Amino acid sequence: MFRGNPKGIEAALRRKVENILATLNSATEVEAMNIPGYRLHPLRGELAGVWAVSVSGNWRITFRFENGVASDVDFTDYH
């Protein structure tokens, strides 16, 4: 599923990241990401308008969702 090089992603997290990205790629609305274990939640403050799903620990995939398309997708430790 990775379009780039997954080299920087721990092997233990890679499958979950791939699954999340595949789900995000096929989603037409943000609610499609509200899957048990993903813990979908909106961010606040300066990151208002950005959504996040949990990968593991502090690692999240963050994204914006507008007009049925995910954008600004990032894999980050935002805590």
MDTraj code that builds the backbone (N, CA, C; nanometers):
import mdtraj as md
import numpy as np

residues = "MET PHE ARG GLY ASN PRO LYS GLY ILE GLU ALA ALA LEU ARG ARG LYS VAL GLU ASN ILE LEU ALA THR LEU ASN SER ALA THR GLU VAL GLU ALA MET ASN ILE PRO GLY TYR ARG LEU HIS PRO LEU ARG GLY GLU LEU ALA GLY VAL TRP ALA VAL SER VAL SER GLY ASN TRP ARG ILE THR PHE ARG PHE GLU ASN GLY VAL ALA SER ASP VAL ASP PHE THR ASP TYR HIS".split()
xyz = np.array([
    [0.0818, -0.1198, 0.0000],
    [0.0000, 0.0000, 0.0000],
    [0.0855, 0.1253, 0.0000],
    [0.2061, 0.1173, 0.0555],
    [0.2903, 0.2365, 0.0609],
    [0.3265, 0.2808, -0.0797],
    [0.3117, 0.4085, -0.1039],
    [0.3498, 0.4630, -0.2336],
    [0.4942, 0.5119, -0.2288],
    [0.5431, 0.5301, -0.1086],
    [0.6812, 0.5729, -0.0893],
    [0.7590, 0.4616, -0.0229],
    [0.8663, 0.4971, 0.0398],
    [0.9520, 0.4001, 0.1051],
    [0.9101, 0.3854, 0.2516],
    [0.8678, 0.2651, 0.2942],
    [0.8264, 0.2455, 0.4329],
    [0.9439, 0.2243, 0.5275],
    [1.0645, 0.2509, 0.4825],
    [1.1861, 0.2215, 0.5583],
    [1.1833, 0.2750, 0.7013],
    [1.1287, 0.3940, 0.7244],
    [1.1311, 0.4549, 0.8569],
    [1.0241, 0.4036, 0.9509],
    [0.9387, 0.3136, 0.9052],
    [0.8304, 0.2630, 0.9886],
    [0.8694, 0.1267, 1.0455],
    [0.8604, 0.1145, 1.1771],
    [0.8953, -0.0115, 1.2428],
    [0.8163, -0.1263, 1.1817],
    [0.8803, -0.2383, 1.1642],
    [0.8160, -0.3555, 1.1053],
    [0.6908, -0.3958, 1.1832],
    [0.6940, -0.3827, 1.3149],
    [0.5800, -0.4207, 1.3980],
    [0.4571, -0.3345, 1.3707],
    [0.4768, -0.2125, 1.3220],
    [0.3659, -0.1203, 1.2955],
    [0.3227, -0.1211, 1.1493],
    [0.4052, -0.1743, 1.0648],
    [0.3841, -0.1625, 0.9205],
    [0.2489, -0.2165, 0.8736],
    [0.2091, -0.3339, 0.9201],
    [0.0821, -0.3922, 0.8749],
    [-0.0364, -0.3051, 0.9147],
    [-0.0364, -0.2542, 1.0385],
    [-0.1478, -0.1695, 1.0811],
    [-0.1499, -0.0398, 1.0007],
    [-0.0343, 0.0185, 0.9763],
    [-0.0276, 0.1399, 0.8949],
    [-0.0818, 0.1112, 0.7550],
    [-0.0425, 0.0004, 0.6966],
    [-0.0923, -0.0360, 0.5639],
    [-0.2438, -0.0524, 0.5644],
    [-0.2989, -0.1168, 0.6680],
    [-0.4436, -0.1353, 0.6774],
    [-0.5166, -0.0018, 0.6914],
    [-0.4635, 0.0854, 0.7752],
    [-0.5249, 0.2170, 0.7938],
    [-0.5215, 0.2953, 0.6631],
    [-0.4079, 0.2936, 0.5947],
    [-0.3976, 0.3678, 0.4692],
    [-0.4904, 0.3119, 0.3616],
    [-0.5072, 0.1806, 0.3577],
    [-0.5991, 0.1205, 0.2613],
    [-0.7430, 0.1626, 0.2916],
    [-0.7799, 0.1625, 0.4192],
    [-0.9141, 0.2054, 0.4588],
    [-0.9342, 0.3526, 0.4255],
    [-0.8351, 0.4333, 0.4563],
    [-0.8425, 0.5763, 0.4284],
    [-0.8530, 0.6024, 0.2779],
    [-0.7807, 0.5256, 0.1994],
    [-0.7830, 0.5418, 0.0550],
    [-0.9214, 0.5131, -0.0038],
    [-0.9938, 0.4186, 0.0544],
    [-1.1254, 0.3824, 0.0015],
    [-1.2397, 0.4593, 0.0673],
    [-1.2117, 0.5341, 0.1729],
    [-1.3155, 0.6078, 0.2454],
    [-1.3695, 0.7235, 0.1614],
    [-1.5018, 0.7436, 0.1698],
    [-1.5643, 0.8581, 0.1038],
    [-1.6184, 0.9577, 0.2049],
    [-1.6110, 0.9201, 0.3335],
    [-1.6484, 1.0105, 0.4417],
    [-1.5660, 0.9747, 0.5641],
    [-1.5439, 1.0723, 0.6495],
    [-1.4555, 1.0523, 0.7646],
    [-1.5087, 0.9419, 0.8565],
    [-1.6398, 0.9245, 0.8642],
    [-1.6983, 0.8229, 0.9513],
    [-1.6539, 0.6814, 0.9135],
    [-1.6103, 0.6611, 0.7902],
    [-1.5609, 0.5298, 0.7480],
    [-1.4350, 0.4897, 0.8251],
    [-1.3689, 0.5859, 0.8863],
    [-1.2473, 0.5588, 0.9645],
    [-1.2789, 0.5284, 1.1107],
    [-1.4065, 0.5320, 1.1465],
    [-1.4471, 0.5066, 1.2841],
    [-1.4607, 0.3563, 1.3068],
    [-1.3475, 0.2893, 1.3053],
    [-1.3375, 0.1445, 1.3175],
    [-1.2792, 0.1119, 1.4548],
    [-1.3337, 0.0097, 1.5224],
    [-1.2773, -0.0260, 1.6534],
    [-1.1253, -0.0461, 1.6442],
    [-1.0546, 0.0117, 1.7374],
    [-0.9089, 0.0013, 1.7395],
    [-0.8398, 0.1198, 1.6744],
    [-0.9099, 0.1894, 1.5844],
    [-0.8488, 0.3065, 1.5192],
    [-0.8620, 0.4307, 1.6067],
    [-0.9613, 0.4332, 1.6934],
    [-0.9858, 0.5467, 1.7840],
    [-0.9846, 0.6806, 1.7091],
    [-1.0698, 0.6906, 1.6101],
    [-1.0837, 0.8143, 1.5318],
    [-1.1192, 0.9306, 1.6233],
    [-1.0479, 1.0413, 1.6069],
    [-1.0808, 1.1610, 1.6845],
    [-1.0313, 1.2862, 1.6119],
    [-1.1083, 1.3972, 1.6281],
    [-1.0652, 1.5240, 1.5701],
    [-0.9604, 1.5881, 1.6596],
    [-0.8680, 1.6574, 1.5991],
    [-0.7685, 1.7320, 1.6763],
    [-0.8232, 1.8714, 1.7014],
    [-0.7654, 1.9405, 1.7981],
    [-0.8153, 2.0719, 1.8376],
    [-0.7040, 2.1758, 1.8306],
    [-0.7421, 2.2971, 1.8622],
    [-0.6453, 2.4065, 1.8657],
    [-0.5916, 2.4372, 1.7274],
    [-0.4597, 2.4489, 1.7175],
    [-0.3962, 2.4808, 1.5896],
    [-0.4191, 2.3726, 1.4849],
    [-0.4539, 2.2521, 1.5287],
    [-0.4761, 2.1407, 1.4369],
    [-0.6244, 2.1147, 1.4115],
    [-0.7103, 2.2111, 1.4448],
    [-0.8534, 2.1963, 1.4184],
    [-0.8728, 2.1687, 1.2694],
    [-0.9623, 2.0751, 1.2384],
    [-0.9861, 2.0358, 1.1003],
    [-0.9065, 1.9135, 1.0589],
    [-0.8161, 1.8693, 1.1476],
    [-0.7356, 1.7501, 1.1221],
    [-0.7923, 1.6373, 1.2073],
    [-0.7983, 1.5180, 1.1504],
    [-0.8437, 1.3983, 1.2198],
    [-0.7240, 1.3086, 1.2464],
    [-0.7389, 1.2181, 1.3440],
    [-0.6317, 1.1240, 1.3746],
    [-0.6904, 0.9867, 1.4044],
    [-0.6141, 0.8842, 1.3692],
    [-0.6440, 0.7473, 1.4107],
    [-0.5180, 0.6917, 1.4760],
    [-0.5385, 0.6044, 1.5720],
    [-0.4278, 0.5491, 1.6485],
    [-0.3624, 0.4334, 1.5749],
    [-0.2299, 0.4311, 1.5785],
    [-0.1549, 0.3172, 1.5258],
    [-0.1058, 0.2354, 1.6448],
    [-0.0265, 0.2965, 1.7313],
    [0.0254, 0.2299, 1.8501],
    [0.0914, 0.3336, 1.9394],
    [0.0681, 0.3242, 2.0690],
    [0.1292, 0.4204, 2.1602],
    [0.0958, 0.5619, 2.1192],
    [0.1969, 0.6460, 2.1031],
    [0.1759, 0.7843, 2.0614],
    [0.1689, 0.8010, 1.9100],
    [0.1904, 0.6952, 1.8353],
    [0.1904, 0.7044, 1.6897],
    [0.0492, 0.7127, 1.6349],
    [0.0286, 0.8097, 1.5466],
    [-0.1006, 0.8340, 1.4839],
    [-0.0821, 0.8569, 1.3347],
    [-0.1878, 0.8306, 1.2624],
    [-0.1975, 0.8773, 1.1251],
    [-0.2963, 0.9921, 1.1300],
    [-0.2520, 1.1078, 1.0850],
    [-0.3366, 1.2262, 1.0841],
    [-0.3712, 1.2607, 0.9396],
    [-0.4857, 1.3257, 0.9227],
    [-0.5312, 1.3588, 0.7878],
    [-0.6428, 1.4620, 0.7928],
    [-0.6620, 1.5274, 0.6831],
    [-0.7786, 1.6136, 0.6618],
    [-0.8724, 1.5363, 0.5707],
    [-1.0016, 1.5654, 0.5793],
    [-1.0976, 1.4965, 0.4945],
    [-1.1964, 1.5991, 0.4417],
    [-1.1919, 1.6232, 0.3123],
    [-1.2802, 1.7225, 0.2511],
    [-1.3311, 1.6705, 0.1181],
    [-1.4593, 1.6920, 0.0927],
    [-1.5207, 1.6543, -0.0338],
    [-1.4951, 1.5088, -0.0701],
    [-1.5008, 1.4192, 0.0290],
    [-1.4866, 1.2768, 0.0049],
    [-1.3458, 1.2285, -0.0222],
    [-1.2471, 1.3128, 0.0089],
    [-1.1077, 1.2767, -0.0195],
    [-1.0190, 1.3105, 0.1009],
    [-0.9334, 1.2168, 0.1375],
    [-0.8359, 1.2418, 0.2443],
    [-0.7159, 1.3142, 0.1852],
    [-0.6625, 1.4093, 0.2614],
    [-0.5421, 1.4816, 0.2165],
    [-0.4543, 1.5082, 0.3381],
    [-0.3366, 1.5584, 0.3128],
    [-0.2404, 1.5935, 0.4180],
    [-0.2197, 1.4764, 0.5144],
    [-0.2088, 1.3554, 0.4618],
    [-0.1919, 1.2345, 0.5426],
    [-0.0491, 1.2306, 0.5963],
    [-0.0364, 1.2020, 0.7263],
    [0.0951, 1.1984, 0.7895],
    [0.0985, 1.0885, 0.8957],
    [0.2132, 1.0299, 0.9151],
    [0.2385, 0.9324, 1.0198],
    [0.3255, 1.0024, 1.1218],
    [0.2729, 1.0248, 1.2404],
    [0.3443, 1.1104, 1.3335],
    [0.3266, 1.0673, 1.4788],
    [0.4232, 1.1052, 1.5595],
    [0.4153, 1.0923, 1.7045],
    [0.3842, 1.2324, 1.7532],
    [0.2572, 1.2637, 1.7717],
    [0.2207, 1.4019, 1.7996],
    [0.2048, 1.4344, 1.9469],
    [0.2445, 1.3483, 2.0371],
    [0.2370, 1.3808, 2.1807],
    [0.3739, 1.4103, 2.2334],
])
top = md.Topology()
chain = top.add_chain()
for i, resn in enumerate(residues, 1):
    res = top.add_residue(resn, chain, resSeq=i)
    for name in ("N", "CA", "C"):
        top.add_atom(name, md.element.get_by_symbol(name[0]), res)
traj = md.Trajectory(xyz[None], top)
